[in-house]
Amino acid sequence: MTGILRVAKEGIFSGLNNLSVYSILDEKYSSYFGLTEKEVREALEYYELDYNIQEVKEWYNGYLFGNTEMYNPWSIISYMANKK
C-alpha cells in the first residue's frame, strides 16, 4: 500500500497491525521517492531526446529528500512526452 497520508487506524488491535511507514524524511529510503538526476539523464538518452539538463533542472528539480536531490516522476514523464 502506498500513499501520502498516514494511516489512521493502524495499531495492535486493528485489522491493520503489521504496517511499516517509510517517510521522505528517512534518509535510508530518500532516493526511492522520485528520480535522481542520473536516472533522468539515462531516461532522456534512452529515448534519444534532445535535452538541456540545466533547463530540466530549472523547471523540474526542487525536491530534497534526506540528502538526495530528486525529480518528480510525473513531471519528467510529461517533459519527455512533450519532447517527442
PDB file of N, CA, C and O in Angstrom:
ATOM      1  N   MET A   1       0.855  -1.151   0.000  1.00  0.00           N
ATOM      2  CA  MET A   1       0.000   0.000   0.000  1.00  0.00           C
ATOM      3  C   MET A   1       0.912   1.228   0.000  1.00  0.00           C
ATOM      4  O   MET A   1       1.874   1.298   0.765  1.00  0.00           O
ATOM      5  N   THR A   2       0.602   2.180  -0.857  1.00  0.00           N
ATOM      6  CA  THR A   2       1.356   3.429  -0.868  1.00  0.00           C
ATOM      7  C   THR A   2       0.402   4.597  -0.787  1.00  0.00           C
ATOM      8  O   THR A   2      -0.782   4.474  -1.102  1.00  0.00           O
ATOM      9  N   GLY A   3       0.918   5.707  -0.371  1.00  0.00           N
ATOM     10  CA  GLY A   3       0.074   6.891  -0.281  1.00  0.00           C
ATOM     11  C   GLY A   3       0.823   8.053   0.306  1.00  0.00           C
ATOM     12  O   GLY A   3       2.019   7.968   0.586  1.00  0.00           O
ATOM     13  N   ILE A   4       0.112   9.134   0.488  1.00  0.00           N
ATOM     14  CA  ILE A   4       0.747  10.338   1.001  1.00  0.00           C
ATOM     15  C   ILE A   4       0.298  10.695   2.407  1.00  0.00           C
ATOM     16  O   ILE A   4       0.853  11.603   3.025  1.00  0.00           O
ATOM     17  N   LEU A   5      -0.695   9.992   2.913  1.00  0.00           N
ATOM     18  CA  LEU A   5      -1.210  10.276   4.251  1.00  0.00           C
ATOM     19  C   LEU A   5      -0.937   9.117   5.191  1.00  0.00           C
ATOM     20  O   LEU A   5      -0.914   7.961   4.769  1.00  0.00           O
ATOM     21  N   ARG A   6      -0.736   9.414   6.425  1.00  0.00           N
ATOM     22  CA  ARG A   6      -0.546   8.374   7.439  1.00  0.00           C
ATOM     23  C   ARG A   6      -1.863   7.626   7.635  1.00  0.00           C
ATOM     24  O   ARG A   6      -2.930   8.242   7.630  1.00  0.00           O
ATOM     25  N   VAL A   7      -1.800   6.324   7.805  1.00  0.00           N
ATOM     26  CA  VAL A   7      -2.984   5.501   8.029  1.00  0.00           C
ATOM     27  C   VAL A   7      -3.486   5.752   9.441  1.00  0.00           C
ATOM     28  O   VAL A   7      -2.723   5.645  10.401  1.00  0.00           O
ATOM     29  N   ALA A   8      -4.759   6.082   9.574  1.00  0.00           N
ATOM     30  CA  ALA A   8      -5.313   6.498  10.865  1.00  0.00           C
ATOM     31  C   ALA A   8      -5.600   5.335  11.813  1.00  0.00           C
ATOM     32  O   ALA A   8      -5.460   5.491  13.026  1.00  0.00           O
ATOM     33  N   LYS A   9      -5.990   4.200  11.303  1.00  0.00           N
ATOM     34  CA  LYS A   9      -6.450   3.100  12.162  1.00  0.00           C
ATOM     35  C   LYS A   9      -5.402   2.015  12.370  1.00  0.00           C
ATOM     36  O   LYS A   9      -5.754   0.873  12.668  1.00  0.00           O
ATOM     37  N   GLU A  10      -4.125   2.347  12.218  1.00  0.00           N
ATOM     38  CA  GLU A  10      -3.101   1.334  12.452  1.00  0.00           C
ATOM     39  C   GLU A  10      -2.915   1.116  13.951  1.00  0.00           C
ATOM     40  O   GLU A  10      -3.051   2.053  14.738  1.00  0.00           O
ATOM     41  N   GLY A  11      -2.611  -0.089  14.337  1.00  0.00           N
ATOM     42  CA  GLY A  11      -2.372  -0.368  15.745  1.00  0.00           C
ATOM     43  C   GLY A  11      -2.471  -1.846  16.037  1.00  0.00           C
ATOM     44  O   GLY A  11      -2.879  -2.632  15.182  1.00  0.00           O
ATOM     45  N   ILE A  12      -2.100  -2.222  17.237  1.00  0.00           N
ATOM     46  CA  ILE A  12      -2.052  -3.627  17.630  1.00  0.00           C
ATOM     47  C   ILE A  12      -3.427  -4.289  17.633  1.00  0.00           C
ATOM     48  O   ILE A  12      -3.532  -5.493  17.397  1.00  0.00           O
ATOM     49  N   PHE A  13      -4.485  -3.519  17.899  1.00  0.00           N
ATOM     50  CA  PHE A  13      -5.815  -4.105  17.992  1.00  0.00           C
ATOM     51  C   PHE A  13      -6.665  -3.873  16.747  1.00  0.00           C
ATOM     52  O   PHE A  13      -7.858  -4.179  16.754  1.00  0.00           O
ATOM     53  N   SER A  14      -6.085  -3.348  15.696  1.00  0.00           N
ATOM     54  CA  SER A  14      -6.854  -3.135  14.466  1.00  0.00           C
ATOM     55  C   SER A  14      -6.542  -4.246  13.476  1.00  0.00           C
ATOM     56  O   SER A  14      -5.643  -5.054  13.709  1.00  0.00           O
ATOM     57  N   GLY A  15      -7.268  -4.287  12.391  1.00  0.00           N
ATOM     58  CA  GLY A  15      -7.000  -5.257  11.341  1.00  0.00           C
ATOM     59  C   GLY A  15      -5.730  -4.921  10.572  1.00  0.00           C
ATOM     60  O   GLY A  15      -5.226  -5.742   9.806  1.00  0.00           O
ATOM     61  N   LEU A  16      -5.225  -3.735  10.775  1.00  0.00           N
ATOM     62  CA  LEU A  16      -4.019  -3.281  10.092  1.00  0.00           C
ATOM     63  C   LEU A  16      -2.923  -3.103  11.141  1.00  0.00           C
ATOM     64  O   LEU A  16      -2.638  -1.989  11.580  1.00  0.00           O
ATOM     65  N   ASN A  17      -2.310  -4.232  11.536  1.00  0.00           N
ATOM     66  CA  ASN A  17      -1.359  -4.172  12.644  1.00  0.00           C
ATOM     67  C   ASN A  17       0.080  -4.496  12.252  1.00  0.00           C
ATOM     68  O   ASN A  17       0.964  -4.478  13.110  1.00  0.00           O
ATOM     69  N   ASN A  18       0.330  -4.785  11.012  1.00  0.00           N
ATOM     70  CA  ASN A  18       1.696  -5.073  10.564  1.00  0.00           C
ATOM     71  C   ASN A  18       2.130  -4.058   9.517  1.00  0.00           C
ATOM     72  O   ASN A  18       2.597  -4.426   8.439  1.00  0.00           O
ATOM     73  N   LEU A  19       1.978  -2.810   9.833  1.00  0.00           N
ATOM     74  CA  LEU A  19       2.244  -1.736   8.893  1.00  0.00           C
ATOM     75  C   LEU A  19       3.605  -1.104   9.171  1.00  0.00           C
ATOM     76  O   LEU A  19       3.951  -0.821  10.318  1.00  0.00           O
ATOM     77  N   SER A  20       4.361  -0.891   8.113  1.00  0.00           N
ATOM     78  CA  SER A  20       5.620  -0.148   8.222  1.00  0.00           C
ATOM     79  C   SER A  20       5.443   1.156   7.469  1.00  0.00           C
ATOM     80  O   SER A  20       4.997   1.162   6.322  1.00  0.00           O
ATOM     81  N   VAL A  21       5.790   2.252   8.106  1.00  0.00           N
ATOM     82  CA  VAL A  21       5.653   3.567   7.492  1.00  0.00           C
ATOM     83  C   VAL A  21       7.044   4.084   7.153  1.00  0.00           C
ATOM     84  O   VAL A  21       7.913   4.173   8.020  1.00  0.00           O
ATOM     85  N   TYR A  22       7.245   4.422   5.886  1.00  0.00           N
ATOM     86  CA  TYR A  22       8.504   4.989   5.423  1.00  0.00           C
ATOM     87  C   TYR A  22       8.232   6.402   4.939  1.00  0.00           C
ATOM     88  O   TYR A  22       7.364   6.622   4.094  1.00  0.00           O
ATOM     89  N   SER A  23       8.957   7.332   5.464  1.00  0.00           N
ATOM     90  CA  SER A  23       8.745   8.747   5.179  1.00  0.00           C
ATOM     91  C   SER A  23       9.852   9.293   4.286  1.00  0.00           C
ATOM     92  O   SER A  23      10.951   8.740   4.231  1.00  0.00           O
ATOM     93  N   ILE A  24       9.550  10.378   3.591  1.00  0.00           N
ATOM     94  CA  ILE A  24      10.580  11.046   2.804  1.00  0.00           C
ATOM     95  C   ILE A  24      11.672  11.614   3.695  1.00  0.00           C
ATOM     96  O   ILE A  24      12.737  11.998   3.211  1.00  0.00           O
ATOM     97  N   LEU A  25      11.414  11.667   4.976  1.00  0.00           N
ATOM     98  CA  LEU A  25      12.415  12.163   5.919  1.00  0.00           C
ATOM     99  C   LEU A  25      13.404  11.084   6.339  1.00  0.00           C
ATOM    100  O   LEU A  25      14.425  11.389   6.954  1.00  0.00           O
ATOM    101  N   ASP A  26      13.112   9.814   6.012  1.00  0.00           N
ATOM    102  CA  ASP A  26      14.022   8.713   6.310  1.00  0.00           C
ATOM    103  C   ASP A  26      15.128   8.688   5.257  1.00  0.00           C
ATOM    104  O   ASP A  26      14.889   8.299   4.114  1.00  0.00           O
ATOM    105  N   GLU A  27      16.325   9.097   5.637  1.00  0.00           N
ATOM    106  CA  GLU A  27      17.425   9.197   4.679  1.00  0.00           C
ATOM    107  C   GLU A  27      17.703   7.863   3.987  1.00  0.00           C
ATOM    108  O   GLU A  27      18.102   7.842   2.822  1.00  0.00           O
ATOM    109  N   LYS A  28      17.499   6.769   4.683  1.00  0.00           N
ATOM    110  CA  LYS A  28      17.756   5.442   4.124  1.00  0.00           C
ATOM    111  C   LYS A  28      16.937   5.186   2.861  1.00  0.00           C
ATOM    112  O   LYS A  28      17.402   4.499   1.951  1.00  0.00           O
ATOM    113  N   TYR A  29      15.723   5.731   2.797  1.00  0.00           N
ATOM    114  CA  TYR A  29      14.822   5.471   1.675  1.00  0.00           C
ATOM    115  C   TYR A  29      14.605   6.690   0.785  1.00  0.00           C
ATOM    116  O   TYR A  29      13.779   6.643  -0.126  1.00  0.00           O
ATOM    117  N   SER A  30      15.326   7.776   1.030  1.00  0.00           N
ATOM    118  CA  SER A  30      15.059   9.036   0.331  1.00  0.00           C
ATOM    119  C   SER A  30      15.189   8.933  -1.185  1.00  0.00           C
ATOM    120  O   SER A  30      14.476   9.634  -1.903  1.00  0.00           O
ATOM    121  N   SER A  31      16.068   8.090  -1.689  1.00  0.00           N
ATOM    122  CA  SER A  31      16.260   8.004  -3.139  1.00  0.00           C
ATOM    123  C   SER A  31      15.156   7.221  -3.840  1.00  0.00           C
ATOM    124  O   SER A  31      15.185   7.086  -5.064  1.00  0.00           O
ATOM    125  N   TYR A  32      14.188   6.706  -3.097  1.00  0.00           N
ATOM    126  CA  TYR A  32      13.091   5.941  -3.695  1.00  0.00           C
ATOM    127  C   TYR A  32      11.819   6.760  -3.864  1.00  0.00           C
ATOM    128  O   TYR A  32      10.792   6.220  -4.276  1.00  0.00           O
ATOM    129  N   PHE A  33      11.867   8.043  -3.556  1.00  0.00           N
ATOM    130  CA  PHE A  33      10.679   8.889  -3.623  1.00  0.00           C
ATOM    131  C   PHE A  33      10.695   9.803  -4.838  1.00  0.00           C
ATOM    132  O   PHE A  33      10.094  10.877  -4.801  1.00  0.00           O
ATOM    133  N   GLY A  34      11.349   9.417  -5.886  1.00  0.00           N
ATOM    134  CA  GLY A  34      11.417  10.215  -7.104  1.00  0.00           C
ATOM    135  C   GLY A  34      12.532   9.693  -7.991  1.00  0.00           C
ATOM    136  O   GLY A  34      12.961   8.548  -7.847  1.00  0.00           O
ATOM    137  N   LEU A  35      13.004  10.534  -8.912  1.00  0.00           N
ATOM    138  CA  LEU A  35      14.076  10.167  -9.827  1.00  0.00           C
ATOM    139  C   LEU A  35      15.311  11.008  -9.530  1.00  0.00           C
ATOM    140  O   LEU A  35      15.212  12.213  -9.296  1.00  0.00           O
ATOM    141  N   THR A  36      16.464  10.369  -9.540  1.00  0.00           N
ATOM    142  CA  THR A  36      17.713  11.107  -9.380  1.00  0.00           C
ATOM    143  C   THR A  36      18.090  11.742 -10.717  1.00  0.00           C
ATOM    144  O   THR A  36      17.538  11.378 -11.755  1.00  0.00           O
ATOM    145  N   GLU A  37      19.020  12.684 -10.695  1.00  0.00           N
ATOM    146  CA  GLU A  37      19.462  13.311 -11.948  1.00  0.00           C
ATOM    147  C   GLU A  37      20.042  12.267 -12.892  1.00  0.00           C
ATOM    148  O   GLU A  37      19.821  12.334 -14.102  1.00  0.00           O
ATOM    149  N   LYS A  38      20.775  11.312 -12.355  1.00  0.00           N
ATOM    150  CA  LYS A  38      21.349  10.241 -13.183  1.00  0.00           C
ATOM    151  C   LYS A  38      20.241   9.461 -13.890  1.00  0.00           C
ATOM    152  O   LYS A  38      20.361   9.153 -15.075  1.00  0.00           O
ATOM    153  N   GLU A  39      19.173   9.143 -13.176  1.00  0.00           N
ATOM    154  CA  GLU A  39      18.059   8.403 -13.775  1.00  0.00           C
ATOM    155  C   GLU A  39      17.350   9.233 -14.840  1.00  0.00           C
ATOM    156  O   GLU A  39      16.915   8.697 -15.859  1.00  0.00           O
ATOM    157  N   VAL A  40      17.232  10.536 -14.608  1.00  0.00           N
ATOM    158  CA  VAL A  40      16.606  11.418 -15.599  1.00  0.00           C
ATOM    159  C   VAL A  40      17.452  11.449 -16.867  1.00  0.00           C
ATOM    160  O   VAL A  40      16.923  11.302 -17.969  1.00  0.00           O
ATOM    161  N   ARG A  41      18.759  11.638 -16.720  1.00  0.00           N
ATOM    162  CA  ARG A  41      19.657  11.656 -17.886  1.00  0.00           C
ATOM    163  C   ARG A  41      19.571  10.337 -18.658  1.00  0.00           C
ATOM    164  O   ARG A  41      19.493  10.337 -19.886  1.00  0.00           O
ATOM    165  N   GLU A  42      19.586   9.220 -17.937  1.00  0.00           N
ATOM    166  CA  GLU A  42      19.525   7.908 -18.586  1.00  0.00           C
ATOM    167  C   GLU A  42      18.227   7.734 -19.370  1.00  0.00           C
ATOM    168  O   GLU A  42      18.245   7.204 -20.481  1.00  0.00           O
ATOM    169  N   ALA A  43      17.113   8.170 -18.810  1.00  0.00           N
ATOM    170  CA  ALA A  43      15.824   8.047 -19.498  1.00  0.00           C
ATOM    171  C   ALA A  43      15.795   8.909 -20.758  1.00  0.00           C
ATOM    172  O   ALA A  43      15.337   8.460 -21.809  1.00  0.00           O
ATOM    173  N   LEU A  44      16.280  10.139 -20.655  1.00  0.00           N
ATOM    174  CA  LEU A  44      16.291  11.034 -21.814  1.00  0.00           C
ATOM    175  C   LEU A  44      17.204  10.504 -22.914  1.00  0.00           C
ATOM    176  O   LEU A  44      16.876  10.607 -24.096  1.00  0.00           O
ATOM    177  N   GLU A  45      18.337   9.942 -22.538  1.00  0.00           N
ATOM    178  CA  GLU A  45      19.256   9.374 -23.522  1.00  0.00           C
ATOM    179  C   GLU A  45      18.702   8.076 -24.111  1.00  0.00           C
ATOM    180  O   GLU A  45      18.869   7.818 -25.303  1.00  0.00           O
ATOM    181  N   TYR A  46      18.055   7.272 -23.298  1.00  0.00           N
ATOM    182  CA  TYR A  46      17.478   6.012 -23.770  1.00  0.00           C
ATOM    183  C   TYR A  46      16.456   6.263 -24.877  1.00  0.00           C
ATOM    184  O   TYR A  46      16.415   5.537 -25.870  1.00  0.00           O
ATOM    185  N   TYR A  47      15.630   7.299 -24.697  1.00  0.00           N
ATOM    186  CA  TYR A  47      14.608   7.629 -25.692  1.00  0.00           C
ATOM    187  C   TYR A  47      15.119   8.612 -26.742  1.00  0.00           C
ATOM    188  O   TYR A  47      14.343   9.150 -27.532  1.00  0.00           O
ATOM    189  N   GLU A  48      16.432   8.842 -26.743  1.00  0.00           N
ATOM    190  CA  GLU A  48      17.111   9.679 -27.736  1.00  0.00           C
ATOM    191  C   GLU A  48      16.454  11.045 -27.889  1.00  0.00           C
ATOM    192  O   GLU A  48      16.213  11.509 -29.003  1.00  0.00           O
ATOM    193  N   LEU A  49      16.168  11.683 -26.753  1.00  0.00           N
ATOM    194  CA  LEU A  49      15.549  13.000 -26.755  1.00  0.00           C
ATOM    195  C   LEU A  49      16.622  14.072 -26.582  1.00  0.00           C
ATOM    196  O   LEU A  49      17.517  13.942 -25.747  1.00  0.00           O
ATOM    197  N   ASP A  50      16.518  15.138 -27.386  1.00  0.00           N
ATOM    198  CA  ASP A  50      17.412  16.278 -27.202  1.00  0.00           C
ATOM    199  C   ASP A  50      16.979  17.002 -25.939  1.00  0.00           C
ATOM    200  O   ASP A  50      15.795  17.277 -25.745  1.00  0.00           O
ATOM    201  N   TYR A  51      17.931  17.306 -25.095  1.00  0.00           N
ATOM    202  CA  TYR A  51      17.587  17.982 -23.847  1.00  0.00           C
ATOM    203  C   TYR A  51      18.756  18.820 -23.365  1.00  0.00           C
ATOM    204  O   TYR A  51      19.906  18.581 -23.732  1.00  0.00           O
ATOM    205  N   ASN A  52      18.449  19.786 -22.556  1.00  0.00           N
ATOM    206  CA  ASN A  52      19.434  20.612 -21.869  1.00  0.00           C
ATOM    207  C   ASN A  52      19.208  20.351 -20.384  1.00  0.00           C
ATOM    208  O   ASN A  52      18.196  20.779 -19.829  1.00  0.00           O
ATOM    209  N   ILE A  53      20.132  19.658 -19.740  1.00  0.00           N
ATOM    210  CA  ILE A  53      19.918  19.260 -18.345  1.00  0.00           C
ATOM    211  C   ILE A  53      19.723  20.469 -17.438  1.00  0.00           C
ATOM    212  O   ILE A  53      19.008  20.382 -16.439  1.00  0.00           O
ATOM    213  N   GLN A  54      20.350  21.593 -17.772  1.00  0.00           N
ATOM    214  CA  GLN A  54      20.158  22.797 -16.956  1.00  0.00           C
ATOM    215  C   GLN A  54      18.704  23.272 -17.037  1.00  0.00           C
ATOM    216  O   GLN A  54      18.127  23.692 -16.033  1.00  0.00           O
ATOM    217  N   GLU A  55      18.117  23.204 -18.235  1.00  0.00           N
ATOM    218  CA  GLU A  55      16.707  23.575 -18.409  1.00  0.00           C
ATOM    219  C   GLU A  55      15.802  22.631 -17.618  1.00  0.00           C
ATOM    220  O   GLU A  55      14.852  23.068 -16.968  1.00  0.00           O
ATOM    221  N   VAL A  56      16.100  21.356 -17.679  1.00  0.00           N
ATOM    222  CA  VAL A  56      15.322  20.363 -16.928  1.00  0.00           C
ATOM    223  C   VAL A  56      15.418  20.664 -15.433  1.00  0.00           C
ATOM    224  O   VAL A  56      14.412  20.616 -14.726  1.00  0.00           O
ATOM    225  N   LYS A  57      16.613  20.971 -14.954  1.00  0.00           N
ATOM    226  CA  LYS A  57      16.804  21.276 -13.529  1.00  0.00           C
ATOM    227  C   LYS A  57      16.025  22.519 -13.114  1.00  0.00           C
ATOM    228  O   LYS A  57      15.400  22.543 -12.054  1.00  0.00           O
ATOM    229  N   GLU A  58      16.066  23.548 -13.954  1.00  0.00           N
ATOM    230  CA  GLU A  58      15.371  24.793 -13.619  1.00  0.00           C
ATOM    231  C   GLU A  58      13.866  24.593 -13.512  1.00  0.00           C
ATOM    232  O   GLU A  58      13.215  25.190 -12.655  1.00  0.00           O
ATOM    233  N   TRP A  59      13.316  23.757 -14.379  1.00  0.00           N
ATOM    234  CA  TRP A  59      11.865  23.564 -14.391  1.00  0.00           C
ATOM    235  C   TRP A  59      11.377  22.466 -13.455  1.00  0.00           C
ATOM    236  O   TRP A  59      10.311  22.601 -12.854  1.00  0.00           O
ATOM    237  N   TYR A  60      12.135  21.384 -13.321  1.00  0.00           N
ATOM    238  CA  TYR A  60      11.588  20.197 -12.661  1.00  0.00           C
ATOM    239  C   TYR A  60      12.333  19.731 -11.425  1.00  0.00           C
ATOM    240  O   TYR A  60      11.822  18.868 -10.711  1.00  0.00           O
ATOM    241  N   ASN A  61      13.499  20.249 -11.140  1.00  0.00           N
ATOM    242  CA  ASN A  61      14.227  19.880  -9.937  1.00  0.00           C
ATOM    243  C   ASN A  61      13.645  20.668  -8.768  1.00  0.00           C
ATOM    244  O   ASN A  61      12.952  21.661  -8.993  1.00  0.00           O
ATOM    245  N   GLY A  62      13.894  20.275  -7.572  1.00  0.00           N
ATOM    246  CA  GLY A  62      13.420  21.092  -6.479  1.00  0.00           C
ATOM    247  C   GLY A  62      13.058  20.336  -5.222  1.00  0.00           C
ATOM    248  O   GLY A  62      12.661  20.952  -4.232  1.00  0.00           O
ATOM    249  N   TYR A  63      13.180  19.034  -5.229  1.00  0.00           N
ATOM    250  CA  TYR A  63      12.858  18.257  -4.041  1.00  0.00           C
ATOM    251  C   TYR A  63      14.148  17.770  -3.408  1.00  0.00           C
ATOM    252  O   TYR A  63      15.029  17.259  -4.100  1.00  0.00           O
ATOM    253  N   LEU A  64      14.262  17.923  -2.125  1.00  0.00           N
ATOM    254  CA  LEU A  64      15.416  17.425  -1.393  1.00  0.00           C
ATOM    255  C   LEU A  64      14.896  16.466  -0.335  1.00  0.00           C
ATOM    256  O   LEU A  64      14.307  16.885   0.661  1.00  0.00           O
ATOM    257  N   PHE A  65      15.120  15.167  -0.558  1.00  0.00           N
ATOM    258  CA  PHE A  65      14.689  14.131   0.377  1.00  0.00           C
ATOM    259  C   PHE A  65      15.932  13.582   1.052  1.00  0.00           C
ATOM    260  O   PHE A  65      16.789  12.997   0.391  1.00  0.00           O
ATOM    261  N   GLY A  66      16.039  13.764   2.353  1.00  0.00           N
ATOM    262  CA  GLY A  66      17.273  13.402   3.040  1.00  0.00           C
ATOM    263  C   GLY A  66      18.364  14.307   2.505  1.00  0.00           C
ATOM    264  O   GLY A  66      18.265  15.531   2.599  1.00  0.00           O
ATOM    265  N   ASN A  67      19.401  13.714   1.946  1.00  0.00           N
ATOM    266  CA  ASN A  67      20.468  14.483   1.292  1.00  0.00           C
ATOM    267  C   ASN A  67      20.447  14.276  -0.214  1.00  0.00           C
ATOM    268  O   ASN A  67      21.446  14.538  -0.885  1.00  0.00           O
ATOM    269  N   THR A  68      19.334  13.814  -0.753  1.00  0.00           N
ATOM    270  CA  THR A  68      19.239  13.459  -2.156  1.00  0.00           C
ATOM    271  C   THR A  68      18.337  14.430  -2.906  1.00  0.00           C
ATOM    272  O   THR A  68      17.185  14.633  -2.522  1.00  0.00           O
ATOM    273  N   GLU A  69      18.863  15.037  -3.987  1.00  0.00           N
ATOM    274  CA  GLU A  69      18.035  15.880  -4.848  1.00  0.00           C
ATOM    275  C   GLU A  69      17.229  14.973  -5.764  1.00  0.00           C
ATOM    276  O   GLU A  69      17.774  14.066  -6.394  1.00  0.00           O
ATOM    277  N   MET A  70      15.933  15.225  -5.833  1.00  0.00           N
ATOM    278  CA  MET A  70      15.056  14.351  -6.601  1.00  0.00           C
ATOM    279  C   MET A  70      14.212  15.146  -7.591  1.00  0.00           C
ATOM    280  O   MET A  70      13.963  16.338  -7.412  1.00  0.00           O
ATOM    281  N   TYR A  71      13.778  14.446  -8.646  1.00  0.00           N
ATOM    282  CA  TYR A  71      12.864  14.987  -9.640  1.00  0.00           C
ATOM    283  C   TYR A  71      11.525  14.274  -9.489  1.00  0.00           C
ATOM    284  O   TYR A  71      11.474  13.091  -9.153  1.00  0.00           O
ATOM    285  N   ASN A  72      10.460  14.996  -9.736  1.00  0.00           N
ATOM    286  CA  ASN A  72       9.120  14.430  -9.689  1.00  0.00           C
ATOM    287  C   ASN A  72       8.929  13.549 -10.930  1.00  0.00           C
ATOM    288  O   ASN A  72       9.054  14.052 -12.047  1.00  0.00           O
ATOM    289  N   PRO A  73       8.633  12.256 -10.775  1.00  0.00           N
ATOM    290  CA  PRO A  73       8.485  11.364 -11.927  1.00  0.00           C
ATOM    291  C   PRO A  73       7.411  11.822 -12.916  1.00  0.00           C
ATOM    292  O   PRO A  73       7.626  11.756 -14.126  1.00  0.00           O
ATOM    293  N   TRP A  74       6.273  12.279 -12.429  1.00  0.00           N
ATOM    294  CA  TRP A  74       5.204  12.723 -13.320  1.00  0.00           C
ATOM    295  C   TRP A  74       5.678  13.892 -14.180  1.00  0.00           C
ATOM    296  O   TRP A  74       5.389  13.937 -15.376  1.00  0.00           O
ATOM    297  N   SER A  75       6.401  14.835 -13.583  1.00  0.00           N
ATOM    298  CA  SER A  75       6.905  15.991 -14.325  1.00  0.00           C
ATOM    299  C   SER A  75       7.892  15.567 -15.407  1.00  0.00           C
ATOM    300  O   SER A  75       7.843  16.082 -16.524  1.00  0.00           O
ATOM    301  N   ILE A  76       8.774  14.647 -15.094  1.00  0.00           N
ATOM    302  CA  ILE A  76       9.767  14.193 -16.070  1.00  0.00           C
ATOM    303  C   ILE A  76       9.095  13.427 -17.199  1.00  0.00           C
ATOM    304  O   ILE A  76       9.457  13.609 -18.361  1.00  0.00           O
ATOM    305  N   ILE A  77       8.137  12.585 -16.887  1.00  0.00           N
ATOM    306  CA  ILE A  77       7.412  11.852 -17.932  1.00  0.00           C
ATOM    307  C   ILE A  77       6.671  12.826 -18.839  1.00  0.00           C
ATOM    308  O   ILE A  77       6.652  12.639 -20.055  1.00  0.00           O
ATOM    309  N   SER A  78       6.067  13.852 -18.273  1.00  0.00           N
ATOM    310  CA  SER A  78       5.380  14.873 -19.073  1.00  0.00           C
ATOM    311  C   SER A  78       6.367  15.613 -19.966  1.00  0.00           C
ATOM    312  O   SER A  78       6.078  15.865 -21.136  1.00  0.00           O
ATOM    313  N   TYR A  79       7.524  15.960 -19.423  1.00  0.00           N
ATOM    314  CA  TYR A  79       8.567  16.628 -20.202  1.00  0.00           C
ATOM    315  C   TYR A  79       8.971  15.755 -21.385  1.00  0.00           C
ATOM    316  O   TYR A  79       9.078  16.239 -22.512  1.00  0.00           O
ATOM    317  N   MET A  80       9.194  14.475 -21.129  1.00  0.00           N
ATOM    318  CA  MET A  80       9.602  13.558 -22.187  1.00  0.00           C
ATOM    319  C   MET A  80       8.505  13.403 -23.234  1.00  0.00           C
ATOM    320  O   MET A  80       8.804  13.348 -24.427  1.00  0.00           O
ATOM    321  N   ALA A  81       7.262  13.333 -22.821  1.00  0.00           N
ATOM    322  CA  ALA A  81       6.144  13.190 -23.762  1.00  0.00           C
ATOM    323  C   ALA A  81       6.041  14.411 -24.670  1.00  0.00           C
ATOM    324  O   ALA A  81       5.710  14.278 -25.848  1.00  0.00           O
ATOM    325  N   ASN A  82       6.319  15.587 -24.141  1.00  0.00           N
ATOM    326  CA  ASN A  82       6.247  16.813 -24.938  1.00  0.00           C
ATOM    327  C   ASN A  82       7.447  16.988 -25.860  1.00  0.00           C
ATOM    328  O   ASN A  82       7.390  17.780 -26.801  1.00  0.00           O
ATOM    329  N   LYS A  83       8.529  16.261 -25.605  1.00  0.00           N
ATOM    330  CA  LYS A  83       9.719  16.341 -26.447  1.00  0.00           C
ATOM    331  C   LYS A  83       9.606  15.457 -27.683  1.00  0.00           C
ATOM    332  O   LYS A  83      10.338  15.665 -28.651  1.00  0.00           O
ATOM    333  N   LYS A  84       8.717  14.490 -27.674  1.00  0.00           N
ATOM    334  CA  LYS A  84       8.585  13.556 -28.812  1.00  0.00           C
ATOM    335  C   LYS A  84       7.887  14.202 -29.963  1.00  0.00           C
ATOM    336  O   LYS A  84       7.691  13.568 -31.000  1.00  0.00           O
TER     337      LYS A  84
END
